[in-house]
């Protein structure tokens, strides 16, 4: 284990200081986010007339995997996937220049031809009622539990300064201290989803737990709602990747553990009680608990 951590640390250090790697990264980012860059400049064009769709989720809800298969599905029907979160993260440009400006958002979020995926927190996009919206969430107690392991271990290869700082802080905390520390941030995000998206007629709410326990039903529900009539070839390809089994838990692996209820196995009873109380309204609204008031 120590050897693996040392190798990872050396790799990260080399990435940060090596000019060739830095140049390569910038080049790859330009290629990866060319559509996003053009769209933000007002230069991207599409002839596709499929109604635009928006996907909201959270970290630790399989957001990377879900984004990949939905982007592939969008391309299959001629839509253009746009990942603004990824663009801002990889380029280091301030997301507030777009997310905090209603006029800018109205320019960037086009009514037809695009799939915006994923937003990992609520963004107050003008005229949200005009779009088909997918909201995919996971039990917030499991989200916080999973976030600890990714922050402390599985993100160890990233040279990003913010990730390094998060890792250092997480490694200095117990898992219970970490989830309590992060709980207010995620409570705020879940509350915003409950108040602004959940229950709206143009919003489909699906659970992470549905996906990992019955993928085919989940995928059909999502693509039907978003009206993505994908080819059978792509359906077969996506189905072949839907493997959520983990033979042995590895804290350094991105797919470390996927089954619901992990917080019950990792957290102290007093920590669970605190989270149950703090998230009471959210858990009730999203049907993760039988008692509690609505958001």
MARPA-915753 format. One line per 8 residues: their letters; for each residue x, y, z of C-alpha. Coordinates in Angstrom, 1 decimal. Example, Ala and Ser with C-alpha at 12.3 -4.5 7.8 and 13.67 -1.06 7.14 Angstrom:
<sites>
AS> 12.3:-4.5:7.8; 13.7:-1.1:7.1
</sites>
This chain:
<sites>
XXXXXXXX> 0.0:0.0:0.0; 2.8:2.4:0.9; 4.6:1.6:-2.4; 1.4:2.4:-4.4; 0.9:5.7:-2.5; 4.5:6.7:-3.1; 4.4:5.9:-6.8; 1.2:7.9:-7.1
XXXXXXXX> 2.7:10.9:-5.3; 5.8:10.8:-7.6; 3.5:10.6:-10.6; 1.5:13.6:-9.5; 4.6:15.6:-8.8; 6.0:14.9:-12.2; 2.7:15.9:-13.8; 2.8:19.3:-12.1
XXXXXXXX> 6.3:20.3:-12.9; 6.9:18.7:-16.4; 6.3:21.4:-19.1; 5.7:18.8:-21.8; 2.9:17.3:-19.7; 1.4:20.8:-19.1; 1.4:21.5:-22.8; -0.1:18.2:-23.6
XXXXXXXX> -2.9:18.7:-21.1; -3.8:22.1:-22.5; -3.9:20.7:-26.0; -6.1:17.8:-24.9; -8.4:20.2:-23.1; -8.8:22.3:-26.3; -9.7:19.2:-28.2; -12.0:17.7:-25.6
XXXXXXXX> -13.9:20.9:-25.0; -13.9:22.4:-28.5; -17.7:22.5:-28.7; -18.0:24.1:-25.3; -15.4:26.7:-26.2; -17.2:27.5:-29.5; -20.6:27.7:-27.7; -19.4:30.1:-25.1
XXXXXXXX> -18.0:32.3:-27.9; -21.4:32.2:-29.7; -19.8:30.3:-32.6; -21.2:26.8:-32.4; -24.0:25.9:-34.8; -26.2:22.9:-35.1; -29.0:21.9:-37.5; -30.4:19.3:-35.1
XXXXXXXX> -34.0:20.2:-33.9; -34.3:17.8:-31.0; -35.5:19.7:-27.9; -32.6:20.5:-25.6; -32.2:18.4:-22.4; -30.5:19.2:-19.1; -29.0:16.7:-16.7; -28.6:17.6:-13.0
XXXXXXXX> -26.9:15.3:-10.5; -24.3:15.3:-7.8; -20.8:14.1:-7.2; -20.7:10.4:-6.2; -23.8:9.6:-8.2; -21.9:7.8:-11.0; -22.0:11.2:-12.7; -19.0:10.4:-14.9
XXXXXXXX> -20.4:7.1:-16.1; -24.0:8.5:-16.6; -22.7:11.5:-18.5; -20.7:9.3:-20.8; -23.6:7.0:-21.8; -26.0:10.0:-22.1; -23.5:11.9:-24.2; -23.1:8.8:-26.5
XXXXXXXX> -26.9:8.6:-26.7; -27.2:12.2:-27.6; -24.6:11.9:-30.4; -26.4:8.9:-31.7; -29.5:11.0:-32.4; -27.5:14.0:-33.8; -27.5:16.2:-30.7; -24.4:18.0:-29.4
XXXXXXXX> -23.4:17.1:-25.8; -22.1:20.1:-23.8; -20.3:19.6:-20.5; -19.9:23.0:-18.9; -18.9:21.7:-15.5; -16.1:19.7:-17.1; -15.0:22.7:-19.2; -14.7:25.0:-16.3
XXXXXXXX> -12.9:22.3:-14.2; -10.3:21.4:-16.8; -9.6:24.9:-18.0; -9.6:26.6:-14.7; -11.8:29.4:-16.0; -14.3:30.9:-13.5; -17.7:29.3:-13.9; -19.3:32.3:-12.2
XXXXXXXX> -18.9:34.3:-15.5; -21.6:32.1:-16.9; -23.5:30.5:-14.0; -24.0:33.7:-12.1; -25.2:35.7:-15.1; -28.8:35.2:-16.2; -28.3:36.9:-19.5; -25.2:34.9:-20.2
XXXXXXXX> -26.9:31.7:-19.3; -29.8:32.5:-21.7; -27.3:32.9:-24.5; -25.4:29.7:-23.7; -28.3:27.3:-23.1; -29.9:26.8:-26.5; -33.5:25.6:-26.8; -32.8:22.8:-29.4
XXXXXXXX> -30.1:20.5:-30.5; -28.1:20.1:-27.2; -27.7:17.9:-24.2; -26.1:19.8:-21.2; -24.7:17.1:-19.0; -23.8:17.0:-16.2; -24.6:19.9:-13.8; -23.4:18.7:-10.4
XXXXXXXX> -25.3:21.4:-8.5; -28.4:23.5:-9.2; -27.9:26.2:-11.7; -30.6:28.9:-12.0; -31.1:28.6:-15.7; -33.7:31.0:-17.1; -37.0:29.5:-18.2; -36.2:26.0:-16.8
XXXXXXXX> -39.7:24.9:-17.5; -39.0:24.9:-21.2; -36.5:22.1:-21.0; -36.7:18.3:-20.4; -34.7:17.8:-17.2; -33.2:14.7:-15.8; -32.5:14.8:-12.0; -30.5:11.9:-10.8
XXXXXXXX> -29.5:11.6:-7.1; -28.3:9.1:-4.5; -28.9:8.8:-0.8; -27.0:11.8:0.5; -25.6:9.8:3.4; -24.0:7.3:0.9; -22.8:10.3:-1.2; -20.9:11.7:1.8
XXXXXXXX> -19.5:8.3:2.7; -18.3:7.7:-0.8; -16.9:11.2:-1.1; -14.5:10.5:1.8; -12.8:7.6:0.0; -12.5:9.5:-3.3; -11.2:12.6:-1.7; -8.7:10.7:0.5
XXXXXXXX> -7.6:7.9:-1.9; -9.0:7.4:-5.4; -8.3:11.0:-6.6; -4.6:10.6:-5.6; -3.4:10.7:-9.2; -4.8:14.2:-9.9; -2.2:17.0:-9.9; -4.9:19.7:-9.5
XXXXXXXX> -4.2:21.9:-6.5; -7.7:21.8:-5.2; -7.8:18.0:-5.3; -4.4:17.8:-3.5; -5.6:20.2:-0.7; -8.8:18.2:-0.3; -6.8:15.0:-0.1; -4.5:16.4:2.6
XXXXXXXX> -7.5:17.6:4.6; -9.4:14.3:4.2; -6.4:12.2:5.3; -6.2:14.2:8.4; -9.8:13.4:9.4; -11.7:10.3:10.3; -14.5:9.3:7.9; -17.1:10.5:10.5
XXXXXXXX> -15.4:13.9:10.9; -15.2:14.3:7.1; -18.9:13.5:6.4; -20.0:15.9:9.2; -17.7:18.6:7.8; -19.1:18.2:4.3; -22.7:17.7:5.3; -23.8:21.4:5.2
XXXXXXXX> -22.6:21.8:1.7; -24.5:18.8:0.4; -27.6:19.6:2.4; -27.7:23.0:0.7; -27.3:21.3:-2.8; -30.0:18.7:-2.1; -32.3:21.4:-0.7; -31.9:23.4:-3.9
XXXXXXXX> -32.8:20.4:-6.0; -35.8:19.7:-3.8; -37.0:23.3:-4.0; -36.3:24.0:-7.7; -36.6:20.8:-9.6; -38.1:17.9:-7.7; -41.8:17.3:-8.6; -41.9:19.6:-11.6
XXXXXXXX> -43.8:18.3:-14.6; -40.8:18.6:-17.0; -38.4:16.9:-14.6; -37.8:13.1:-14.3; -36.3:12.2:-11.0; -34.4:8.9:-10.9; -32.2:7.4:-8.3; -28.6:6.1:-8.5
XXXXXXXX> -29.9:3.0:-6.6; -32.3:2.3:-9.5; -29.4:2.3:-12.0; -27.1:-0.1:-10.1; -29.9:-2.6:-9.2; -31.9:-2.6:-12.5; -29.9:-0.9:-15.2; -32.1:-1.8:-18.2
XXXXXXXX> -35.3:-0.4:-16.6; -33.4:2.7:-15.5; -31.9:3.3:-19.0; -35.2:2.8:-20.8; -37.0:5.2:-18.4; -34.3:7.9:-18.9; -34.0:7.6:-22.7; -37.8:7.5:-23.1
XXXXXXXX> -38.3:10.6:-21.1; -35.5:12.5:-22.9; -36.8:11.2:-26.2; -33.5:9.7:-27.2; -34.4:7.1:-29.8; -30.9:5.5:-29.8; -29.9:2.7:-32.1; -30.0:-0.9:-31.0
XXXXXXXX> -26.2:-1.2:-31.6; -25.6:1.6:-29.1; -28.0:0.1:-26.6; -26.1:-3.2:-26.8; -22.8:-1.4:-26.3; -24.0:0.5:-23.3; -25.6:-2.6:-21.7; -22.3:-4.3:-22.0
XXXXXXXX> -20.6:-1.6:-19.8; -23.3:-1.8:-17.1; -21.4:-3.9:-14.7; -21.8:-2.7:-11.1; -20.3:-5.7:-9.3; -17.2:-5.1:-7.2; -15.5:-8.4:-6.2; -13.3:-6.8:-3.5
XXXXXXXX> -13.3:-3.2:-2.2; -10.2:-1.2:-3.1; -10.0:2.3:-1.5; -7.8:3.5:-4.4; -10.3:2.4:-7.1; -12.7:4.9:-8.6; -15.4:2.2:-8.6; -14.7:1.1:-5.0
XXXXXXXX> -18.2:0.1:-3.8; -21.5:0.7:-5.4; -24.3:-0.9:-3.4; -26.8:1.2:-1.5; -26.6:1.6:2.3; -22.9:2.0:2.6; -23.2:4.7:5.3; -24.6:2.0:7.6
XXXXXXXX> -21.5:-0.1:7.1; -18.9:2.7:7.4; -20.2:5.4:9.8; -20.7:5.4:13.6; -24.3:5.2:14.8; -24.1:8.7:16.3; -22.9:10.1:13.0; -25.8:8.4:11.2
XXXXXXXX> -28.3:9.8:13.7; -26.9:13.3:13.1; -27.2:12.9:9.3; -30.7:11.4:9.6; -31.8:14.5:11.6; -30.0:17.0:9.4; -31.2:15.5:6.1; -34.7:14.6:7.4
XXXXXXXX> -36.6:16.8:5.0; -34.5:15.7:2.0; -34.7:12.1:2.9; -38.5:12.3:3.2; -39.0:14.2:-0.1; -36.7:11.9:-2.1; -38.2:8.8:-0.4; -35.1:7.7:1.4
XXXXXXX> -36.9:7.8:4.8; -40.4:7.1:6.0; -40.7:10.1:8.3; -39.9:13.8:8.2; -41.4:16.9:6.7; -41.2:17.9:3.0; -38.7:20.3:1.6
</sites>
